[in-house]
Amino acid sequence: MDPGEFISALEQYVRELDLVNQIEREWIEHGKPLTTTATAGQTYQHPLLKMLGEHRKVLAQLADRIGASPRAARTAQPAKAPGRPKGSPSLGGIKKSSSQAKAKLRALEGGGAS
């Protein structure tokens, strides 16, 4: 993800987190109702609880997008340091080994021809 995309996703995440917190505060102020009753008497899920669930899903998706969720952390690849991996031979050593291998090959070819 390029930096501009990441910043945009991070801004969306922060706005969504703020909205989730606001909905949750309102729901708590209303006594954490699970259901409500309509004018005709039917019972259904309280609108604030429904909104809270929907926006928490959006928040989780955005967290995955910016790498801020446990799932994203498990699949994240660590940044690689520039250069050769630790323990790899230096270029001089490779050239030397290559020169030594060539010399041995010449000796074998020369030795077989004698």
Phi, psi and omega per residue, in radians:
M1 nan 2.302 3.134
D2 -1.326 2.769 -3.052
P3 -0.972 -0.651 3.125
G4 -1.106 -0.746 3.095
E5 -1.114 -0.732 -3.112
F6 -1.106 -0.775 -3.138
I7 -1.086 -0.745 3.121
S8 -1.096 -0.782 3.123
A9 -1.129 -0.664 3.117
L10 -1.152 -0.717 3.091
E11 -1.096 -0.737 3.097
Q12 -1.077 -0.732 -3.141
Y13 -1.060 -0.798 -3.111
V14 -1.134 -0.742 3.105
R15 -1.102 -0.736 -3.140
E16 -1.165 -0.679 3.101
L17 -1.096 -0.724 3.095
D18 -1.086 -0.745 3.126
L19 -1.128 -0.760 3.105
V20 -1.040 -0.767 3.120
N21 -1.104 -0.696 3.126
Q22 -1.135 -0.801 3.122
I23 -1.086 -0.748 -3.133
E24 -1.102 -0.721 3.102
R25 -1.058 -0.781 3.133
E26 -1.097 -0.751 -3.137
W27 -1.078 -0.724 3.113
I28 -1.151 -0.742 3.117
E29 -1.050 -0.535 3.117
H30 -1.471 0.093 3.095
G31 1.550 0.338 3.139
K32 0.969 0.871 -3.119
P33 -1.191 2.419 3.094
L34 -1.590 -0.605 -3.110
T35 -2.322 2.946 3.042
T36 -2.503 2.843 -3.115
T37 -2.006 2.318 3.119
A38 -1.414 2.980 -3.107
T39 -1.075 -0.521 3.138
A40 -1.446 -0.029 3.071
G41 1.723 -0.129 3.130
Q42 -1.333 2.565 -3.121
T43 -1.787 2.417 3.078
Y44 -2.615 2.977 -3.093
Q45 -1.047 2.428 -3.139
H46 -1.099 2.363 -3.102
P47 -0.993 -0.651 3.135
L48 -1.177 -0.660 3.110
L49 -1.170 -0.694 3.095
K50 -1.096 -0.808 3.115
M51 -1.072 -0.718 -3.126
L52 -1.049 -0.804 3.119
G53 -1.090 -0.777 -3.133
E54 -1.098 -0.771 -3.088
H55 -1.312 -0.480 3.034
R56 -1.157 -0.613 3.077
K57 -1.117 -0.786 3.115
V58 -1.069 -0.746 3.136
L59 -1.059 -0.736 3.129
A60 -1.124 -0.686 3.105
Q61 -1.123 -0.747 3.116
L62 -1.165 -0.632 3.097
A63 -1.098 -0.706 3.064
D64 -1.073 -0.734 -3.089
R65 -1.097 -0.630 -3.115
I66 -1.699 0.031 3.107
G67 1.398 0.440 -3.072
A68 -1.875 0.348 3.116
S69 -2.044 2.779 3.095
P70 -1.005 -0.673 3.140
R71 -1.116 -0.776 3.134
A72 -1.148 -0.655 3.141
A73 -1.127 -0.631 3.135
R74 -1.161 -0.571 -3.082
T75 -1.685 -0.081 -3.114
A76 -1.187 2.474 3.079
Q77 -1.726 2.316 3.118
P78 -1.155 2.596 3.095
A79 -1.147 2.395 -3.136
K80 -1.594 2.393 3.094
A81 -1.293 2.569 3.110
P82 -1.159 2.690 3.083
G83 1.682 -2.996 -3.110
R84 -1.304 2.648 3.065
P85 -1.117 2.694 3.106
K86 -1.019 2.438 3.093
G87 1.532 -0.138 3.127
S88 -1.359 2.607 -3.105
P89 -1.190 2.635 3.095
S90 -1.237 2.817 -3.135
L91 -1.072 -0.632 3.117
G92 -1.076 -0.699 3.121
G93 -1.152 -0.644 3.114
I94 -1.160 -0.786 -3.139
K95 -1.100 -0.714 -3.137
K96 -1.121 -0.815 3.127
S97 -1.049 -0.735 3.138
S98 -1.103 -0.725 3.122
S99 -1.132 -0.729 3.127
Q100 -1.129 -0.712 3.130
A101 -1.118 -0.726 3.122
K102 -1.116 -0.716 3.135
A103 -1.111 -0.742 3.121
K104 -1.127 -0.699 3.114
L105 -1.111 -0.732 3.108
R106 -1.109 -0.715 -3.129
A107 -1.127 -0.725 3.122
L108 -1.136 -0.746 3.138
E109 -1.157 -0.720 3.113
G110 -1.209 -0.663 -3.138
G111 -1.184 -0.622 3.133
G112 -1.277 -0.443 -3.104
A113 -1.487 -0.276 -3.070
S114 -1.295 nan nan
